[in-house]
């Protein structure tokens, strides 16, 4: 068992493991180890790397369960490491994304703590989403990371929401349209609206989100207005923004909503207490990178109130995401 000083040291070196994961992904190590174990010399030759340096990175990741040293300087891929292969719809793109420009911004976390403003803006000279708009390659990686993170959660959200009373669902900030595709497939009585920035709508039109029948594609800015509908789904969007701007998005839904309409906000709630939870780490990343925040149920209730809505209930899905169901106040 580690003593308190050793525990703090381990936490302090967390960045090393994070960057080591990025390195082996970029080098394609998980793909090279997919079939069988290999020596570090073989891996280094295949990736044009220094064998001794690569060994030190692999040795760091072995105790974390990513790889296993089966013989001296020979490694195999574990079940955990296998999700980093390029043929797996898993977190590899998220690891790459979070360890690039977001990682550089996070070095200035103190700026965010002192000012309450995102460090990303200070480091890169513009807000996160503006910066992505000007950097297509990084924006594409961001979108792939979001697609990977949505695996399974779209089905969980759709199962948890009751769309029977409604006729027109608006997916606000729907990106490639993966969630809307699942909703429409499960609810053939619904018509859909995919609403996002022009780049997101263009990707959805090209079929990146799957089958989108009965769908109207609308490009726009949800800080200005949203299309008319009787039910709105907003998945993993509100957490990107501070309370003022998040309230504007919800207010615009309230203004455009048909009578008896509802809003389904799909987010991961910050739980009470001191138990470890990944969402608490994501919350601090949001602080430094986008200026957004992860919220408790109480915070969401207050946010809805500021937007002219009332939180009716919270529905727990079979995944690590909840549905906050709100109606006009």
N, C-alpha and C positions, 0 to 999 in steps of 0.2 A: 504493500500500500504506500502511496506517495504521501510524504509529509506536506504540511501547508506550503512551504517554500517551493517544493517540487511541483505541486499542483499549479501554483502561480506561474512557474517557469513553463510548464507544458501549455498553459493557456496562452502565454506570451509568444510561443512559437507556432501558434495556429496558422499564421500567414505562410509559414514554410510548407506545411502540408497542402494548403490551398494552391499555392503556386506550383508545387510538385505535380499535383493532379493536372493542372493546365499543361505542363511540359509534356507529360506522357501522352496526353490527348493530342497535342499539336504534332508530336513525333509519330503518332499512330501506333504506339506500343501495344495498346489493347488489341488492335487488329492483328498485329504480328504474333501475339501470344494466343490468339483465338483457337488455333488448331492444337498446339502442344507447347510444352515448355521450351525455352531457348536460353542460351548463355548470353550474358551481357555483351560479350564480344560480338556475337551474331546480331544482337539488337543494335549495337552501336554501328556496325558496318552497314546495316540496312537503313539506318536513319542518319548516317553521316555525323555521328556524335562521338564524343570522347568517351571511351569505355569506362574509365575510372570515374569520371564525373557522373555518367549515367548510372553506374552502380550505386553511387551514394544517394541518388534520388530514389532509385528502386528500393534501397535498403530502408529509407525513411518511410516509404509507403507500405512496406510489408507488415509492420506491426499494426497499421491501420486497417488491415484486412483487404487491401486492394490487390496485392500480389502476394505470392508465397515463394520464399527461397527454398527450393526443394533440394538443391545441391549448392555447394559454394559457387556463387556468382551465376547460378542458373535459377530462372524464375518461371513460375506459371501464373496464369490469371485465375483469380478467385471468382466466386459467384458475384461478389460485390463489384469487383473490377470489370466484370463482363458487361455491366450496364454502360460502360464507357466505349464499347465497340461502336463503329460507325453504322452498323446494321441494326442497332438497337434504338428504339424510340425512347431514349432516356435522358438523363441530365447532362450529357457531355457538352451540348451547346450552352447550357446554362453555366456550367463551370467555366467554359471559355469566355463567355460574355462577362460574368461577374468578376473575373480575374484580369480583365483588360482595363478599359477606361474607368469602370466603376471602382476597381481596385485602386487606381491612381487617385481618384477623388477621395476615397475613404482615408487615405493618408492624412487628409486635412479635416478629419472628423472634429478636431478641436474647434475649428472655425464654425461648424454647425452647432456645436454645443454652446459656444459663447454667443452666437448671433441668432440661432434658430433658423438659419437659412442654409440651403444645400451647398455643400462644399464643391459639388460638381461645377456649379456656375463660376466659382472663383478659379478653379483649376483650368477649365476649358473655355471660359469666356462666354458661355451661353447655357441656358437651361438644357437639361438632358434630352428632352424630346426635340427641341430645336436643333441640337447638335446631331442627333441621329438623322434628322431630315437632310442635313448637309453632308452626311457620310453614309452613302448607300450600302457599302459592304458591311459596316457595323450594324446598320439598321436591319439588314437581312439576317445577320447573326442573332440580333435581339428577337426578331420575329420567330426564328427557328427555336430559340430558347423558350419562348412563350408557348409555342405549339407543343414542345416536349413536356412542359410543365402541365399542360392541359390534358394530357393523356389520362383518361379515366374520369377526370373531374367533370367534363361536359355531360357524360352519361349520368353521373351522380346528381348533378344539378337538375337535369331534365326530369329525372325520376322523382325528385323531391318536390318539384313545383306542379301545382294543379293548373293546367292551362285550359281546362274544359269550358270555363265561363267566358272565354275570350275569343276574339276573331282575328286580331291583328297584333302581332308581337313585334316590337322594335328592339333590336339588339344594339344597344348604345356602346360605341367603341368596340364593335364586334370583330375588328381585324379581318382575318382570313375567312371568318364565317363558320368555324368548326362547331361552336356551340349552337348557332342558329340551325345548322344542318341537322344536328341531332334532335333539336326541338321539333322541327318541321317533319322529320321522319316519324317521330313518335306521336305527333298530333296533326293528322291529315286535314283537320278542319281549319287549321290556322293558315293565314297569310303572313308573310314575314317581311321585315324591313331591315336590311343590313346598313347601319349608319356608322360611318367612320370618316377619317381623313381621306383624301383622294388616293393616297398610296395603298391604304388598307382596302378600300373598295375595289381598286384595280386588281389587287391580289385575289380578292374573293371572286371577282368576275372571271379570272383565269382558272378558277377551279381549285385553288389551294385549300379551300375549306371543305371540299367534298361536294355532295349534291345539294344544290340550293334551289329547289322548285318553288313556285309561288312566291318569289322574292323580288322586292323592289330594292335596287341599290341606290343609296343616297349618300353623296359626299357632302361633308360639312364640318362645322366646328361646334361641339356640344357646349361650349361656353357662350355661344350666341343663340342657338335654338336646336330643337330636335324634331323629327317628324311626328305626326299625329299617330296615336295608337291607343289601344285599351289596356295593354300590358307591356311593361318595359323590363328587359333583363339587362343588368349591368354587372358583368363579371370581371373581377380583378381590375377595375378601373378607378373606383373611388379612392382606393388606398394610394394611388399615385399622387394625390393632390392634398393640399392643406385644407383646413376646414372651410375657409372662405370660398375657394374655387370648387371644392367638392359640393358645397351647398348650391352653388350656381348650376352645376350639372343637374342636381336633383330638382331645383326650382324649375328649370327648363322642361324637365319631364312632367312636373306638376302642371305647368301652363299648357302643354300640348296634349295632355291626357284627356281621353274621352270620358264621359260620365261613368262612374263605377269602375274606373281604372285602378290598376295597381302597379307597384314597382317591386321587382325581385332583385335585390342586391346580393350578389354572391361574393363573399369574402371569408377569409379565415379570421376568426375572432381571437383577440389576445385573452388568454384565460387568466383568472385570478391566481394568486399565490406565487410561490418561488420555484415551482417545478420547472425543469428544463423544457423548452419548447422552441422549435425552429422559428416560429413566427416572431419571437422576441428579437432574434438576430436580424431577421428580414426587416423588422421595424426600424432598427438603427441604420441599416443600409438605406432604407427609404429616406430617413432623415438627411443622410449625407449626399444622396445621389439625386433624388427627385424633389425633395422637400415634402413628400407625402408622409403618411403614417398608417400603421396598422392600429385598429381601434378595438376597444372593449364593446360589449353590448350596450352599456350605458352611454358611451360616447356616440355610438351610431344612433341611439334614440334621440339624443340631443341634436345631432346633425340633421336627422329627418325633420325634427321640429322646426329648425331654422329654415327649412325648405318648404314648409307648409304641408308636411306629411306626418303621418303617425305610424310608428312601428307597431304592427299588429302582433307579430309573433316571429320567433326565430326557429327555423327548421334545420335540424342537423342532418346532413347527408351521410351516405356511407363512406364518403371520403373526408379528407381534412379541410373541408370547406363548408360554410353554413349559408343558409338563405335567410336574409332579412326581408320579410314581407311587409310592405308599407302601403298605406292608402291615404287619400286626401284627409287632412286634419279637419 
